[in-house]
Amino acid sequence: MPPKKRHSGTTQSKELKSAESVSPDKKESPELSVKKHRDKDAEYVTLCKSLHVTDLVCDRGWTLWKTVQESMDEISDSQKRVWGACLFVSGTDLDLACFTLTQVLKAVNLNVKQFVALVRKLDVNLDTISTKVNSALTRLEKKYDVTLALYQRFEKTCKKIFALVSDGQGRETIRSCWTMFLLAKGRALQMDDDLVISFQLLLCTLELFIKRCPPELLQPLYKSAISKVQSPPTRTSRRNQSKAKSRPPEPEVDLQLLKTLCKENECNAEEVKNVYQTSFSTFLDSLDFSKSPDLPQANELNQQYEEHYLKSRDIDGRLFFDGDETVLVPKVEISQVERTPKKNLPDDDAVLIPPQTPIRAAMTSIQQLRGDLTSSGDQPSTNLATYFKNCTVDPTQDVLKRLETLGQAFSQRFGQAVGPGCVILGWQRFKLGVRLYYKVMEAMLKSEEKRLSVQNFSKLLNDSTFHTSLLACSLEVVMATYGESSFKSGGYNHGGGGGDPVERDVCFPWILDVVNLSAFDFYKVIESFIKAEPTLSKDIVKHLETCENLIMERIAWRTGSPLFDLLKQEHEGGAAEQVETPASFSQPLQHNHTAADLYLSPMRPGHRVLHPESPATPSSQASSQPAGQTPRLPKSNSLSLFYKKLYRLAYTRLKILCSYLLSSHPELEPIIWTLFQHTLQHEHELMRDRHLDQLMMSAMYAICKVKSVDLRFKTIVTAYKNMPNTNQETFKHVLITEGHYDSIIVFYNQVFMQKLKTNILQYASTRPPTLSPIPQIPRSPYKFPNSPLRVPGSNNVYISPLKSPRMSPGIMTPRSRMLVSIGESFGLSNRFQKINQMVNSGDRSFKRTLDLGSTPKPLKRLRFDMDGIDEADGSKSGGDSTLIQKLAEMSSTRSRMQEQKMKEDAESRKE
């Protein structure tokens, strides 16, 4: 049945009139005066009038259009579309948007993705698109992506719930269900781009409609799922509501039905029940929907949602149901879904693994996290309690009091940011974080006990900063797993800090503000946390690594950071040049520091803090320096490691930017790096309240200037925007003087150049400064122990540790590989023969004979790394290789890996 446009048509005809009536600027700004705009194109004025913009927005939009017209060499889109984009930008900047996003999309005939791309193309100069507009675009795009994912799942789920009815009643019921969900999401959530809680609200809405709709509209599974005490309404009861009083009272939530819904959608039933009893019940009460046993009236739902949509001024979510062109996306053909064979099944029984949709990925990650923490409790384990009791000062009571205090703070702030009824959800997140906190702490202490042969960790376990950092890291992992902490703002969290009365963002570094922790202290725990928790997914490890990078490039350099205190103390101690020895750049980055080393690292020269039972170190032995000289005491471990990582991050980003801009001048890269490194080491005050990349771009421009290479700042910024993990605010909002911000060009002229002018000019002389060594850059400082490793001499054979039993290895194996699980039944003998043929054959395409007869596709070469070194060296195996040779190489590889492990353990014990 084709979609009915009745509701959407009515909605569209009312939109402009309604938007005009609720416009916040109507009292201050009169309607558009056509006479005032005779100097503008008549079609532009007509567009402005149709969108009910004010004179001010009309003028500003026209000025922006002229700027774009003069600056862009070619405008590929029609004038009307660009005009629409200019009006959106102007209205957003002025907070005078008199139209919704859907209205402007309809006016210029574009969908959401096309329009967002067009607006971003207008940023022809550094100041064309403000950071305010860019933030609004990012929010709209994220909300669109989330709503699209939710609608796709809704559509699929409804096919399993509702039966096809010829009279169209079923479709109207489904339409009302979707509209009610949109209204619930908008009313219950301030953070309406939260995918997980939004999906849980969707399940709550479905539960309500299933138990209230006529039985003939339901599929058998859901007919039988409704509790026996639940009496579904009939058609008669819907028409004769006066008889509703004789029906038994409806339970608040049908747990049996909810469990069925959650099981079918791989969602935790307890979490959904809590969402129902808090956010969803409050929403129903606010509309008096909970008192009636019947389905909500469609007209009433549409009216309520209409008011919400016009107030929010973004996308009309009802259009997803109508398949409207403004929200359309290319559909993926079912035939393109990859087929993955399931282990130990005959070819005929191969199962189709569903595609990894955003919701499925989120549910899987949450399920995995909760599974990993099943055996962990809300209280310290017996082993952890023993560690506490072995301390000179038992930290147990302090730990519990701290958790109680921070739990209150976290849940309250979570509720403020996500939604007023979400405080209890904050407590749920916090409890998961506490379980992870205890689990990782115990693993860390076991590792330290093995390394130091001590059991009294009193100093470490009575260090409040250590505990707060470990807890914050655990909570960040939980929120990242639930998709609530991401990097959509590039680390620029405008909602945090407590200054904004309404928080709408819990992205990192929000957690640091909640627990009152400095970013520099948080960074100390990240590496040890990852090593201590091997079940962390690759995505979570990358998330924590990104947190670490954000700290190094920006957050740790905020005024008030203990990083500046350490740097000052190092300088006062005469060790300024020893923050990181340039000669060590070419050495691999050794990750032998533990959290204990970093948190008990000296805070000032001469005050080294050690474990009371630690072996003597050079700092505690008699000094070999001549009498009368001030001994040179060891520098801070935490500061030293911070700078090592900072230099490697800085050079990595510089190398990327140079590859974009200076491929024809490779000789300039080491010179730019020398100036960049000199600035970080000797002029670190330039980093205060600024970003690492601001110094990087300034150093590049400075060297190109003195070397007479034509490279404009606009060109640098344009290339920079294409780098990964960048944000426009980095080059548009740079600190010039206290409280005053401007573009990076102004920063270069008024700050960077003035501070480093003498040093920069030295590079133009006949005796330039000595070049700084290039840091050795690992692909990733963190190991992924579960990644397959290629057998040397072959591109066809990989070995991998046994995976967790939670997921079938057959599911996780790429379809271009064959899984051999030693010690388990493999099937028919001819499959071993095929393996021999595969290994012996130099023709890699032969493996396709093992792949369920699927159509051969080009193979993508997989690359893996160990300790940051690329193992895919491109070598090719000979055609005369045999399986015995391969197995011998595998055995040799395993032996070498064991020897390396023993060597690393021995070195760790020495330290």
Backbone hydrogen bonds, N-H to C=O, Kabsch-Sander energy under -0.5 kcal/mol:
donor,donor_aa,acceptor,acceptor_aa,energy
9,G,5,K,-3.1
10,T,6,R,-2.0
11,T,7,H,-2.6
12,Q,8,S,-2.7
13,S,9,G,-2.2
14,K,10,T,-1.4
15,E,11,T,-1.3
16,L,12,Q,-0.6
18,S,14,K,-2.8
19,A,15,E,-3.2
20,E,16,L,-2.1
21,S,17,K,-1.8
22,V,18,S,-1.6
23,S,19,A,-0.5
23,S,20,E,-0.7
26,K,23,S,-1.4
29,S,25,D,-3.2
34,V,32,L,-0.7
36,K,33,S,-0.9
37,H,34,V,-1.4
38,R,35,K,-0.9
40,K,37,H,-1.5
45,V,41,D,-2.1
46,T,42,A,-2.1
47,L,43,E,-2.2
48,C,44,Y,-2.4
49,K,45,V,-2.5
50,S,46,T,-2.3
51,L,47,L,-1.5
52,H,49,K,-0.9
53,V,48,C,-2.1
58,C,54,T,-2.3
59,D,55,D,-2.6
60,R,56,L,-2.6
61,G,57,V,-2.7
62,W,58,C,-1.9
63,T,59,D,-2.2
64,L,60,R,-2.3
65,W,61,G,-2.3
66,K,62,W,-2.1
67,T,63,T,-2.0
68,V,64,L,-2.6
69,Q,65,W,-2.6
70,E,66,K,-2.0
71,S,67,T,-1.9
72,M,68,V,-2.6
76,S,74,E,-0.7
82,V,78,S,-1.9
83,W,79,Q,-2.8
84,G,80,K,-2.1
85,A,81,R,-1.9
86,C,82,V,-2.6
87,L,83,W,-2.5
88,F,84,G,-2.0
89,V,85,A,-2.4
90,S,86,C,-2.5
91,G,87,L,-2.7
92,T,88,F,-2.2
93,D,89,V,-2.5
94,L,90,S,-2.1
95,D,91,G,-0.6
95,D,92,T,-0.7
96,L,91,G,-2.4
97,A,91,G,-0.5
98,C,96,L,-0.8
101,L,313,R,-0.6
102,T,314,D,-1.9
104,V,100,T,-1.7
105,L,101,L,-2.3
106,K,102,T,-2.4
107,A,103,Q,-2.0
108,V,104,V,-1.8
109,N,105,L,-0.9
110,L,105,L,-1.7
112,V,326,T,-2.1
115,F,111,N,-2.4
116,V,112,V,-2.6
117,A,113,K,-2.1
118,L,114,Q,-2.1
119,V,115,F,-2.5
120,R,116,V,-2.1
121,K,117,A,-1.5
122,L,118,L,-0.8
122,L,119,V,-0.9
123,D,120,R,-1.3
124,V,122,L,-3.1
128,T,125,N,-1.2
130,S,128,T,-0.6
134,N,130,S,-2.3
135,S,131,T,-2.3
136,A,132,K,-1.9
137,L,133,V,-2.5
138,T,134,N,-2.5
139,R,135,S,-2.4
140,L,136,A,-2.5
141,E,137,L,-2.8
142,K,138,T,-2.4
143,K,139,R,-2.7
144,Y,140,L,-2.5
145,D,141,E,-2.5
146,V,142,K,-2.4
147,T,143,K,-2.6
148,L,144,Y,-2.7
149,A,145,D,-2.3
150,L,146,V,-2.3
151,Y,147,T,-2.6
152,Q,148,L,-2.5
153,R,149,A,-1.9
154,F,150,L,-2.7
155,E,151,Y,-3.0
156,K,152,Q,-1.8
157,T,153,R,-2.8
158,C,154,F,-2.6
159,K,155,E,-1.1
160,K,156,K,-0.7
160,K,157,T,-1.0
161,I,157,T,-1.1
162,F,158,C,-2.8
163,A,217,L,-2.6
168,G,165,V,-1.3
172,E,168,G,-1.9
173,T,169,Q,-2.2
174,I,170,G,-2.3
175,R,171,R,-2.5
176,S,172,E,-2.2
177,C,173,T,-2.1
178,W,174,I,-2.3
179,T,175,R,-2.4
180,M,176,S,-2.6
181,F,177,C,-2.1
182,L,178,W,-2.3
183,L,179,T,-2.1
184,A,180,M,-2.6
185,K,181,F,-2.9
186,G,182,L,-2.1
187,R,183,L,-2.2
188,A,184,A,-3.0
189,L,185,K,-1.7
190,Q,418,V,-2.8
191,M,418,V,-1.6
192,D,190,Q,-1.4
194,D,191,M,-1.7
195,L,193,D,-0.9
196,V,482,Y,-0.6
198,S,194,D,-1.8
199,F,195,L,-2.3
200,Q,196,V,-2.2
201,L,197,I,-2.3
202,L,198,S,-1.9
203,L,199,F,-2.0
204,C,200,Q,-1.8
205,T,201,L,-2.3
206,L,202,L,-2.4
207,E,203,L,-2.3
208,L,204,C,-1.9
209,F,205,T,-2.1
210,I,206,L,-2.8
211,K,207,E,-1.9
212,R,208,L,-0.9
213,C,209,F,-1.8
217,L,214,P,-1.8
218,L,215,P,-2.0
219,Q,161,I,-3.3
222,Y,219,Q,-0.6
223,K,219,Q,-1.9
224,S,220,P,-2.4
225,A,221,L,-0.8
226,I,222,Y,-0.9
226,I,223,K,-0.5
230,Q,227,S,-1.5
231,S,229,V,-0.6
238,R,234,T,-1.5
239,R,235,R,-1.5
240,N,236,T,-2.1
241,Q,239,R,-0.5
243,K,240,N,-1.5
244,A,241,Q,-1.4
245,K,242,S,-0.6
246,S,243,K,-1.4
247,R,244,A,-1.4
255,L,253,V,-1.1
258,L,254,D,-2.8
259,K,255,L,-2.5
260,T,256,Q,-1.7
261,L,257,L,-2.4
262,C,258,L,-2.6
263,K,259,K,-2.5
264,E,260,T,-2.3
265,N,261,L,-1.1
266,E,263,K,-1.0
267,C,262,C,-2.7
272,V,268,N,-1.9
273,K,269,A,-2.5
274,N,270,E,-1.9
275,V,271,E,-2.0
276,Y,272,V,-2.4
277,Q,273,K,-2.7
278,T,274,N,-1.2
280,F,275,V,-2.5
281,S,276,Y,-2.2
282,T,278,T,-1.7
283,F,279,S,-1.9
284,L,280,F,-2.5
285,D,281,S,-2.5
286,S,282,T,-1.9
287,L,283,F,-0.9
287,L,284,L,-0.7
288,D,284,L,-0.5
288,D,285,D,-0.9
289,F,284,L,-2.2
290,S,284,L,-0.8
292,S,288,D,-0.5
301,L,297,Q,-2.2
302,N,298,A,-2.6
303,Q,299,N,-2.3
304,Q,300,E,-2.3
305,Y,301,L,-2.7
306,E,302,N,-2.6
307,E,303,Q,-1.8
308,H,304,Q,-1.7
309,Y,305,Y,-3.2
310,L,306,E,-2.4
311,K,307,E,-1.5
312,S,308,H,-2.2
313,R,309,Y,-1.9
314,D,309,Y,-0.6
317,G,315,I,-1.1
319,L,316,D,-1.7
320,F,317,G,-1.3
321,F,318,R,-0.8
322,D,318,R,-1.0
323,G,319,L,-0.5
323,G,320,F,-1.0
324,D,319,L,-2.3
327,V,324,D,-1.5
328,L,325,E,-0.8
336,Q,333,E,-1.6
337,V,334,I,-1.7
340,T,351,V,-0.6
345,L,342,K,-1.2
349,D,346,P,-1.6
350,A,347,D,-1.4
353,I,351,V,-0.7
357,T,355,P,-1.6
361,A,357,T,-2.9
362,A,358,P,-2.1
363,M,359,I,-2.8
364,T,360,R,-2.5
365,S,361,A,-2.2
366,I,362,A,-2.3
367,Q,363,M,-2.5
368,Q,364,T,-2.3
369,L,365,S,-2.4
370,R,366,I,-2.7
371,G,367,Q,-2.1
372,D,368,Q,-2.4
373,L,369,L,-1.4
374,T,371,G,-1.1
376,S,373,L,-0.6
385,A,381,S,-2.9
386,T,382,T,-1.8
387,Y,383,N,-1.9
388,F,384,L,-2.1
389,K,385,A,-2.2
390,N,386,T,-1.8
391,C,388,F,-1.2
394,D,392,T,-0.5
399,V,395,P,-2.5
400,L,396,T,-2.3
401,K,397,Q,-2.5
402,R,398,D,-2.4
403,L,399,V,-2.2
404,E,400,L,-2.1
405,T,401,K,-2.3
406,L,402,R,-2.8
407,G,403,L,-2.2
408,Q,404,E,-1.7
409,A,405,T,-2.0
410,F,406,L,-2.9
411,S,407,G,-2.4
412,Q,408,Q,-2.0
413,R,409,A,-2.3
414,F,410,F,-2.6
415,G,411,S,-2.2
416,Q,412,Q,-2.1
417,A,413,R,-1.9
418,V,414,F,-2.9
419,G,415,G,-1.3
422,C,419,G,-2.1
426,G,422,C,-1.9
427,W,423,V,-1.8
428,Q,424,I,-1.7
429,R,425,L,-2.4
430,F,426,G,-2.5
431,K,427,W,-2.5
432,L,428,Q,-1.9
433,G,429,R,-2.3
434,V,430,F,-2.4
435,R,431,K,-2.0
436,L,432,L,-2.1
437,Y,433,G,-2.5
438,Y,434,V,-2.6
439,K,435,R,-2.2
440,V,436,L,-2.7
441,M,437,Y,-2.2
442,E,438,Y,-2.2
443,A,439,K,-1.8
444,M,440,V,-2.6
445,L,441,M,-2.4
446,K,442,E,-2.2
447,S,443,A,-2.0
448,E,444,M,-2.5
449,E,445,L,-2.6
450,K,446,K,-2.0
451,R,447,S,-2.0
452,L,448,E,-2.9
453,S,449,E,-2.0
457,F,455,Q,-0.9
461,L,457,F,-2.9
462,N,458,S,-1.2
463,D,460,L,-1.6
464,S,462,N,-0.8
467,H,463,D,-1.7
468,T,464,S,-2.6
469,S,465,T,-2.4
470,L,466,F,-2.5
471,L,467,H,-2.5
472,A,468,T,-2.6
473,C,469,S,-2.4
474,S,470,L,-1.9
475,L,471,L,-2.6
476,E,472,A,-2.3
477,V,473,C,-2.0
478,V,474,S,-2.0
479,M,475,L,-2.7
480,A,476,E,-2.3
481,T,477,V,-2.1
482,Y,478,V,-1.9
483,G,480,A,-1.0
484,E,479,M,-2.5
485,S,479,M,-1.1
486,S,484,E,-0.6
490,G,487,F,-1.3
492,Y,489,S,-1.8
493,N,491,G,-1.2
494,H,492,Y,-1.1
503,E,501,P,-0.6
510,W,507,C,-2.6
512,L,509,P,-0.9
513,D,509,P,-1.1
514,V,510,W,-1.8
515,V,511,I,-2.0
516,N,512,L,-0.5
517,L,512,L,-2.5
522,F,518,S,-1.9
523,Y,519,A,-2.3
524,K,520,F,-0.8
525,V,522,F,-1.4
526,I,522,F,-0.7
526,I,523,Y,-0.6
527,E,523,Y,-0.6
529,F,525,V,-2.5
530,I,526,I,-2.2
531,K,527,E,-2.0
532,A,528,S,-2.1
533,E,529,F,-1.1
536,L,533,E,-1.6
541,V,537,S,-2.3
542,K,538,K,-2.5
543,H,539,D,-2.0
544,L,540,I,-2.6
545,E,541,V,-2.3
546,T,542,K,-2.2
547,C,543,H,-2.2
548,E,544,L,-2.3
549,N,545,E,-2.1
550,L,546,T,-2.6
551,I,547,C,-2.1
552,M,548,E,-2.2
553,E,549,N,-2.7
554,R,550,L,-1.6
555,I,550,L,-2.0
556,A,551,I,-2.4
557,W,554,R,-1.4
558,R,555,I,-1.4
561,S,558,R,-1.9
564,F,561,S,-1.3
565,D,561,S,-0.7
566,L,562,P,-2.2
567,L,563,L,-2.3
568,K,564,F,-2.3
569,Q,565,D,-2.4
570,E,566,L,-2.4
571,H,567,L,-2.1
572,E,568,K,-2.5
573,G,569,Q,-1.7
574,G,571,H,-1.6
575,A,570,E,-2.8
578,Q,575,A,-1.6
579,V,576,A,-1.1
584,S,581,T,-2.2
585,F,582,P,-1.9
586,S,583,A,-0.5
587,Q,584,S,-1.4
590,Q,588,P,-0.8
592,N,590,Q,-0.8
598,L,594,T,-1.8
599,Y,595,A,-2.9
600,L,596,A,-1.9
601,S,598,L,-0.6
603,M,607,H,-0.6
607,H,604,R,-2.0
609,V,600,L,-0.7
610,L,608,R,-0.5
614,S,611,H,-1.6
620,S,617,T,-2.1
621,Q,617,T,-0.7
621,Q,618,P,-0.7
629,Q,626,P,-1.6
633,L,631,P,-1.0
640,S,636,S,-2.3
641,L,637,N,-2.7
642,F,638,S,-1.9
643,Y,639,L,-2.4
644,K,640,S,-2.0
645,K,641,L,-2.4
646,L,642,F,-2.6
647,Y,643,Y,-2.7
648,R,644,K,-1.7
649,L,645,K,-2.5
650,A,646,L,-2.9
651,Y,647,Y,-2.6
652,T,648,R,-2.0
653,R,649,L,-2.2
654,L,650,A,-2.2
655,K,651,Y,-2.7
656,I,652,T,-1.6
657,L,653,R,-2.1
658,C,654,L,-2.7
659,S,655,K,-1.9
660,Y,656,I,-1.2
661,L,657,L,-1.8
662,L,658,C,-3.0
665,H,662,L,-1.5
668,L,665,H,-1.9
669,E,666,P,-0.7
671,I,667,E,-0.5
672,I,668,L,-2.9
673,W,669,E,-2.5
674,T,670,P,-1.7
675,L,671,I,-1.9
676,F,672,I,-2.6
677,Q,673,W,-3.2
678,H,674,T,-2.3
679,T,675,L,-2.1
680,L,676,F,-2.0
681,Q,677,Q,-2.1
682,H,678,H,-3.0
683,E,678,H,-0.6
683,E,679,T,-1.8
686,L,683,E,-2.2
687,M,684,H,-1.8
688,R,685,E,-1.3
689,D,557,W,-2.7
690,R,687,M,-2.3
692,L,553,E,-2.8
694,Q,691,H,-1.2
695,L,691,H,-1.1
696,M,692,L,-1.8
697,M,693,D,-2.6
698,S,694,Q,-1.6
699,A,695,L,-2.5
700,M,696,M,-2.2
701,Y,697,M,-2.3
702,A,698,S,-2.5
703,I,699,A,-2.2
704,C,700,M,-2.2
705,K,701,Y,-1.9
706,V,702,A,-2.2
707,K,703,I,-1.9
708,S,705,K,-1.2
709,V,704,C,-3.0
710,D,708,S,-0.6
711,L,709,V,-1.0
716,I,712,R,-1.9
717,V,713,F,-2.8
718,T,714,K,-2.2
719,A,715,T,-2.1
720,Y,716,I,-2.6
721,K,717,V,-2.1
722,N,718,T,-0.5
722,N,719,A,-1.1
723,M,720,Y,-1.8
726,T,723,M,-0.6
730,T,727,N,-1.8
731,F,728,Q,-1.2
732,K,728,Q,-1.6
733,H,729,E,-1.9
734,V,742,D,-3.5
736,I,737,T,-0.6
736,I,740,H,-3.0
737,T,740,H,-1.0
740,H,737,T,-2.8
742,D,734,V,-2.4
744,I,731,F,-2.1
747,F,743,S,-1.8
748,Y,744,I,-2.5
749,N,745,I,-2.2
750,Q,746,V,-2.7
751,V,747,F,-2.2
752,F,747,F,-2.0
753,M,748,Y,-2.9
755,K,751,V,-2.1
756,L,752,F,-2.1
757,K,753,M,-0.9
760,I,756,L,-2.9
761,L,757,K,-2.3
762,Q,758,T,-0.9
762,Q,759,N,-0.5
763,Y,759,N,-0.5
763,Y,760,I,-1.4
764,A,761,L,-1.4
765,S,762,Q,-1.0
776,Q,585,F,-2.6
777,I,775,P,-0.6
779,R,868,G,-1.4
787,S,784,F,-2.3
789,L,799,I,-3.1
791,V,797,V,-2.7
794,S,791,V,-1.6
799,I,789,L,-2.6
807,M,804,S,-1.2
811,I,808,S,-0.9
812,M,808,S,-1.5
813,T,809,P,-1.3
817,R,814,P,-2.0
821,S,819,L,-0.5
822,I,820,V,-0.8
824,E,821,S,-1.7
831,R,828,L,-1.4
832,F,828,L,-0.5
832,F,829,S,-0.9
833,Q,829,S,-1.5
834,K,830,N,-1.7
835,I,831,R,-1.7
836,N,832,F,-2.3
837,Q,833,Q,-2.4
838,M,834,K,-2.6
839,V,835,I,-2.9
840,N,836,N,-2.5
841,S,837,Q,-1.9
844,R,842,G,-0.9
846,F,843,D,-1.6
847,K,844,R,-1.6
848,R,845,S,-1.7
849,T,846,F,-2.2
850,L,847,K,-2.0
851,D,848,R,-1.4
852,L,850,L,-0.9
854,S,851,D,-2.6
861,R,859,L,-0.5
866,M,869,I,-1.7
869,I,866,M,-1.9
871,E,864,F,-1.9
872,A,864,F,-0.5
873,D,871,E,-1.8
881,S,878,G,-1.2
886,K,882,T,-2.0
887,L,883,L,-2.6
888,A,884,I,-2.3
889,E,885,Q,-2.2
890,M,886,K,-2.5
891,S,887,L,-2.4
892,S,888,A,-2.4
893,T,889,E,-2.8
894,R,890,M,-2.4
895,S,891,S,-2.2
896,R,892,S,-2.5
897,M,893,T,-2.4
898,Q,894,R,-2.2
899,E,895,S,-2.6
900,Q,896,R,-2.4
901,K,897,M,-2.2
902,M,898,Q,-2.5
903,K,899,E,-2.3
904,E,900,Q,-2.5
905,D,901,K,-2.4
906,A,902,M,-2.2
907,E,903,K,-2.3
908,S,904,E,-2.3
909,R,905,D,-2.1
910,K,906,A,-1.8
911,E,907,E,-1.9
